[in-house]
Every structure is written in structure tokens, then in C-alpha cells.
């Protein structure tokens, strides 16, 4: 097992060294797990002496400081593809759906695409895939990247470790969901590298205005057959974070076995899904090309948050019949 893990780390470093540069991106609406993946991959690329840049999609206000940190650390954050993109490899983290990538139009232009993710594979793949690591038993993509760094013997900075830990915290609801032995092992490695739990949790602090919105989402929720459905209908900052927190609140209510909360930022709708043990958030989310665990979700475009929730209600009823 140890040799296999060392071989995987060597494979990723070899892939990086085979091109002129690495472009990192996640899904269109960048969350903390995608950012944690980027932070770890920046470390691996830097230690492999390969130029690396980050190409995020829509950046929520609460994420803007994080990307300013990347720039301060000398990592370019780009919004246009480099002229020599054909000699670059794009590494996509936390999604396997080409249409959900931060910049789908860049993918066929690149010299190759590498994928690292913890979701069940969807029904579409990348035409120029050069490397992938999919582990559906992992809690998060950040966990996988932390494991990759440990196996490679590469140490991130404390800030990079903080970002990876934040990604794990997000997808495990503070280590209370989908947290296996490996999750705690990688969390321990990150703490040994300088990450602090209080720093990771600070990324999820929200102002009183956001708390008020979250309360309204709970108030407006529709309850049917042990399930809760709600949407953030007003424009608000950090909408997808509020939606995730509201879904956590709803699933904690007695008698509620599944919760669905939709939010919208720009033209991207995100639906957070929570389910108690024994129910399949994975099945519901995967029907829309999304996530695969108890804290799952998906993204879509071209519809409103209210329309997304209505589609979810129809889909859930169809699968529950």
C-alpha cells in the first residue's frame, strides 16, 4: 500500500514536470474544498519546480481575501487563458463534470486535463484526460491532496495547510460527517504542518446580516414527508455558505431526514443537500451531476434558486416513490 501511494505521488509530480505550466481550477462557484485543493497543488507544483497559476470561477466575497493571499504568495490568479495554454495542463479539483469547471472553454485548448475528486464519476468525461485520482470514500478533495503531499514528502506552508483543513471542515461539517480514519490522519498531518482549527473555522464566520438571511431561509422552508426544502430568494453575500449552513440546521431538526437549500450567486445556482444515514443524498445530487456524500450538492445555471428547488422536489419524489 505504501509503495502504491508513493507511486501515485511520483505520478502526479511527473505529470506536472511534463508541461510548461499548471493551471488550477475547481468548479464554477469556488468553495473552500476547491480552494484547499488549489492550495495543496500549489505546494506540489512549486516543489516540482513547475510554474503554477490559479483560474477560479465566480469568487464570492468571503473568498476574495483568500485569493489575495495567493497573489501575495506569488501565485498568479488569472481570468484569461495563457497564450501557450496548449503547453499547460489544467488540474481540476472537486468536480468531474466539464460543464461545471470554472472555465469549460479552456479545457479543450490545454495540453491535457488532470482530475482529483471525491465524487462518484458522472456521465461526462474530459476528452484530453491525462491523469485522474477519484476516491469516493474520501471526505473531501482537500483530504486527497493532503494525502498526496504527505506521500510525496512535501510540506505546505501553514496558510496552505489552513486552507486544506478548511476544505475538510466544510465537507465533513467540522468532522461530524463522512470523517473516516484517513480524514483524521490527514487533519493531524495538516496540524503538524502548522494548520490551526480556529483558523479554519474563521473562514466560515458570517456577519449578522447573513445570520438574518439564514433565519429567513429556515422560516420559509417547506416540509414534506420528512424532508425540508427552501431557497434564498433575495440577493445576499456569501449565499452558498448561508445555504449550506441552513441545510445543516434543517437536517438537525427532529423528524427531518433530508434537507435541500438552494442559493444563487451570479448566474450559478447551488443546491446544498443533507441526508441522515440510510438515505441517499448521493443519488439525488448525482442525478444533477453533483456530489456524493451525506453533505452533498450540485450546481446549475440558467435557472433561479426557486426553480432549482422545485426541480429537486420533483426529482426527490420520483426517486422516493
Buried (B, 14 or more C-beta within 10 A) or exposed (E): EEEEBEEBBEBBBEBBEBBBBBBBBBBBBBBBBBBBBBBBBBBBBBBBEBBBBBBBBBBBEBBEEBBEBBEEEEBBBBEEBBEEBEEBBBBBBBBBBBBBBBBBEBBEBBBBBBBBBBBBBBEEEBEBBBBBBBBEEBBBBBBBBBBBBBBBEBBBBBBBBBBBBBBBBBBBBBBEBBBEEBBBBBBEBBBEBBBBBEBBEEBBEBEEEBEEBBEBBBEEBEBEEEBBBBBBBEEBBBBBBBBBBBBBBBBEEEEBBBBBBBBBBEEBBBBBBBBBEEBBBBBBBBBBBBBBBBBBBBBBEEBBBBBBBBBBBEBBEEEEE
